[in-house]
Amino acid sequence: MSSTESQFKVRFWGVRGSIACPGAETVRYGGNTSCIEMHINGRRLIFDGGTGLRVLGQSLLREMPLDVDMFFTHSHWDHIQGFPFFVPAFVPGNTFRIHGAIAPNGSTIEQRLNDQMLHPNFPVPLQIMGANLTFRDIDIGEVVMVNGVKVENALLNHPGEAIGYRISWQGRSVAYVTDTEHYPDRLDENVLWLADNADLMIYDATYTDAEYNSEKSSKVGWGHSTWQEAVKAAKAANVKKLVIFHHDPLHSDDFMDQTKEDTAAVFPNSIVAWEGLEIDVMSIAADQSAAVSAP
């Protein structure tokens, strides 16, 4: 994606949850964990640093020097494991402003990214990274402005806490709602607020309803949601386009194809995310069909 001041584009570099799952059965949708890049008003924003961040980093080497804002939803492994392998962070002359909420135990995003790179977990400490890294703790509900782009957040229902983001510019908005579990008796008011009339909602649909409620292997309390609940939230919030995201590592390409069909049957303007998917938010219209090239 080129950096022009008229853009609001979203690109997916990692779409899985829990753990990376490369292999013959995940080729089309991809096996890397959560990482999303946005180009808005001439600026680059990165959301989460799962293993997809490593791949994004390789593509950015030809665009240096870099000036980037990074936002983390939380620090479970599948959202930070790509950070130690993010090559541009080791290159002097690059600048990264890293935002994240303080965890329930009081640790900052800087502490958590630092700790995963300490012995005996990793051979190279964060301090060896040669880029200019600045860390900023954000409060729940705080608004962060990036060159006219408004980044809001709200708390999600996830073990150890996570936050979702709403990114707005020029009357357009994207809701990034990953790692959240729906409530059994109501829609989450924070999810509805983040997604209210959004052009695009990216939602944690790790499971199907059948998997989530299975008597043999219930996923209740694991901190994730379903595509059926994604549709309910999207309809209630009047979302224009829905993206199914954070796929379970056990879900093969064929399984995701079926999820795509099932979701589109009840919410036609929906997409099941795959690595390399790019969406132009400025071109989304309320009556736009979900016709997008297959992964």
C-alpha positions in Angstrom: 0.0 0.0 0.0 1.3 3.4 -0.8 1.1 6.2 1.8 -1.2 8.8 0.3 -3.2 11.3 2.3 -6.6 10.2 0.8 -6.3 6.6 2.0 -8.0 4.6 4.6 -7.0 1.0 3.9 -6.7 -2.1 6.1 -4.4 -5.0 5.3 -4.4 -8.4 7.2 -1.0 -9.9 7.9 -2.1 -12.5 10.5 -5.6 -13.8 11.0 -5.3 -16.7 13.4 -5.8 -16.9 17.1 -4.0 -18.9 19.9 -1.0 -20.2 18.0 0.5 -20.1 14.5 -0.6 -23.0 12.4 1.3 -23.3 9.1 0.6 -26.3 7.1 -1.0 -27.8 4.0 -4.5 -27.2 5.4 -4.1 -23.5 6.1 -2.4 -22.3 3.0 -5.3 -20.2 1.6 -6.4 -18.4 4.7 -2.9 -18.4 6.4 -1.5 -19.6 9.6 0.0 -16.4 11.2 -1.5 -14.9 14.3 -3.1 -11.5 14.8 -1.5 -8.5 13.0 -3.3 -5.7 11.0 -1.9 -2.8 9.2 -3.8 0.4 8.4 -2.9 3.3 6.1 -4.8 6.4 7.1 -4.3 10.0 6.0 -0.7 9.3 5.0 0.2 7.5 8.3 0.8 3.8 9.1 -0.9 2.2 12.1 -0.2 -1.4 13.2 -2.6 -3.3 15.5 -1.2 -6.2 17.4 2.1 -8.0 17.0 1.4 -11.7 16.5 3.5 -13.8 14.1 2.0 -11.8 11.2 4.1 -8.9 12.3 7.3 -10.7 11.2 5.9 -10.9 7.6 4.8 -7.3 7.7 8.3 -6.3 8.9 10.0 -8.0 5.9 7.7 -6.0 3.5 8.6 -2.7 5.3 12.3 -3.0 4.8 12.0 -1.4 1.4 10.1 1.6 2.8 12.5 2.8 5.5 12.9 5.1 7.4 9.6 4.3 9.1 7.4 6.4 11.4 4.7 4.1 12.8 2.2 3.9 15.6 1.6 0.5 17.1 -1.4 -0.4 19.2 -1.8 -3.6 21.2 -5.1 -5.1 22.4 -3.3 -7.2 25.1 -0.2 -9.3 25.5 -1.3 -12.9 25.2 1.3 -14.8 23.2 -0.6 -14.8 19.9 -0.6 -11.0 19.9 3.0 -10.3 20.8 5.2 -13.2 19.6 6.0 -11.5 16.3 7.5 -8.5 18.0 11.0 -10.0 18.7 11.2 -10.9 15.0 10.1 -7.5 13.7 13.3 -6.6 11.9 12.5 -2.8 11.3 12.6 -2.4 15.1 16.3 -3.3 15.1 17.2 -0.7 12.4 18.4 2.8 13.6 16.5 5.7 12.0 13.1 4.0 12.3 10.5 5.3 14.9 7.8 3.3 16.6 5.3 4.7 19.1 3.9 1.8 21.0 0.5 2.1 22.8 -1.2 -0.3 25.2 -3.3 -0.4 28.3 -1.9 -1.4 31.7 -2.6 -5.0 32.6 -4.6 -6.0 35.7 -1.3 -6.9 37.5 0.0 -3.4 36.9 2.5 -4.2 34.2 2.9 -1.8 31.2 3.1 -2.8 27.6 6.8 -1.9 27.7 7.3 -4.3 30.6 5.5 -7.2 28.9 7.2 -6.8 25.6 10.5 -6.6 27.4 9.8 -9.6 29.6 9.2 -12.0 26.7 12.7 -11.1 25.4 14.5 -11.8 28.6 16.5 -15.0 29.3 15.7 -17.8 29.4 12.9 -17.1 27.0 14.8 -15.3 24.3 18.5 -14.7 23.4 18.4 -11.0 22.6 16.9 -8.3 24.9 14.6 -5.6 23.7 17.2 -3.0 24.4 19.3 -4.2 21.5 16.5 -2.9 19.1 18.1 0.0 17.4 15.0 1.9 16.3 13.6 4.8 18.4 11.0 3.0 20.5 8.7 5.0 22.7 6.0 3.4 24.9 2.8 5.0 25.9 0.3 3.7 28.5 -3.3 4.4 27.5 -6.3 4.5 29.8 -9.5 2.6 29.1 -11.7 5.0 27.2 -8.8 7.4 26.3 -8.7 9.0 22.9 -5.4 9.0 21.0 -5.0 11.2 18.0 -2.6 10.3 15.2 -2.3 13.0 12.5 -6.1 13.6 12.6 -6.9 9.9 13.0 -9.0 9.2 16.1 -8.2 6.0 18.0 -10.7 5.1 20.8 -10.8 2.0 22.9 -13.1 0.1 25.2 -12.6 -2.9 27.5 -13.5 -6.3 26.2 -14.6 -9.5 27.9 -11.4 -11.6 27.9 -9.4 -13.4 30.6 -6.7 -11.0 31.8 -8.4 -8.2 30.0 -8.1 -6.9 26.4 -9.2 -3.8 24.7 -10.9 -3.2 21.4 -10.3 -0.2 19.2 -12.4 2.1 17.1 -10.4 4.0 14.4 -12.1 7.0 12.8 -11.2 9.5 10.0 -13.1 11.6 7.6 -16.4 10.3 8.8 -15.3 6.6 8.3 -14.6 4.1 11.0 -13.2 0.6 11.7 -13.9 -1.4 14.8 -11.2 -3.9 15.7 -12.9 -6.2 18.2 -10.7 -9.2 18.8 -10.3 -11.5 21.8 -13.7 -11.0 23.3 -16.3 -13.4 24.6 -20.0 -12.6 24.1 -22.4 -12.7 27.0 -25.1 -15.4 27.2 -28.0 -13.0 27.9 -27.2 -9.8 26.1 -25.0 -8.1 23.5 -21.8 -6.5 25.0 -22.5 -2.7 25.2 -18.8 -2.0 24.7 -18.7 -4.0 21.4 -21.8 -2.2 20.3 -20.2 1.2 21.1 -17.0 0.4 19.3 -19.0 -0.9 16.2 -21.7 1.7 16.2 -22.5 2.5 12.5 -18.9 1.4 11.6 -18.0 0.9 8.0 -16.0 -2.1 9.0 -16.1 -4.4 12.0 -13.3 -6.9 12.5 -14.6 -9.5 15.1 -13.2 -12.4 17.0 -15.2 -15.4 15.7 -12.9 -18.1 16.8 -15.6 -20.7 17.2 -19.0 -21.7 15.8 -22.0 -21.8 18.2 -21.9 -25.6 18.1 -18.2 -25.6 19.2 -18.7 -23.0 21.8 -21.6 -24.8 23.4 -20.4 -28.4 22.9 -21.1 -30.7 25.9 -17.9 -32.6 25.2 -15.5 -29.6 24.8 -17.3 -26.4 25.8 -15.4 -23.2 25.1 -17.4 -21.1 27.5 -15.1 -19.0 29.5 -12.1 -19.2 27.1 -12.5 -15.6 26.1 -13.6 -15.9 22.4 -16.8 -15.6 20.4 -18.5 -17.1 17.4 -19.4 -16.0 13.9 -23.1 -16.2 14.8 -22.6 -13.7 17.6 -20.5 -11.5 15.2 -23.6 -11.3 12.9 -25.8 -10.4 15.8 -23.5 -7.6 16.9 -23.0 -6.3 13.3 -26.7 -6.1 12.7 -27.4 -4.4 16.1 -24.6 -1.9 15.5 -25.6 -1.2 11.9 -22.2 -2.2 10.6 -21.7 -2.0 6.8 -19.1 -4.7 6.4 -18.2 -7.6 8.8 -14.9 -9.4 8.8 -14.6 -12.7 10.6 -11.2 -12.9 12.3 -9.0 -14.7 14.8 -9.6 -18.2 13.4 -9.1 -21.2 15.5 -5.9 -23.0 14.5 -7.8 -26.2 14.1 -10.0 -24.7 11.4 -8.8 -25.8 7.9 -9.2 -23.9 4.7 -12.2 -26.0 3.9 -13.7 -25.3 7.3 -13.2 -21.6 6.7 -14.8 -21.8 3.3 -17.9 -23.2 5.0 -17.8 -20.5 7.6 -17.7 -18.0 4.7 -20.8 -19.5 3.2 -22.7 -19.7 6.4 -21.9 -16.2 7.5 -22.7 -14.7 4.1 -26.1 -16.4 4.1 -27.2 -14.3 7.1 -25.0 -11.3 6.6 -24.2 -10.9 2.9 -21.7 -8.1 3.3 -19.2 -10.2 5.2 -15.7 -11.6 4.6 -13.7 -14.3 6.3 -10.2 -12.7 6.7 -7.2 -14.2 5.0 -3.5 -13.1 5.0 -3.1 -10.5 2.3 -6.7 -9.3 2.3 -6.8 -5.6 1.8 -10.0 -3.5 2.2 -10.4 0.1 1.1 -12.6 1.6 3.8 -13.4 4.7 1.7 -15.1 2.6 -0.9 -17.4 0.7 1.4 -21.1 1.5 0.9 -24.1 0.4 2.8 -25.4 -1.6 -0.1 -22.1 -3.0 -1.2 -22.0 -6.8 -1.8 -19.4 -9.0 -0.2 -18.0 -10.0 -3.6 -14.2 -10.2 -3.0 -11.7 -12.4 -4.6 -11.3 -15.7 -2.9 -8.2 -16.4 -0.7 
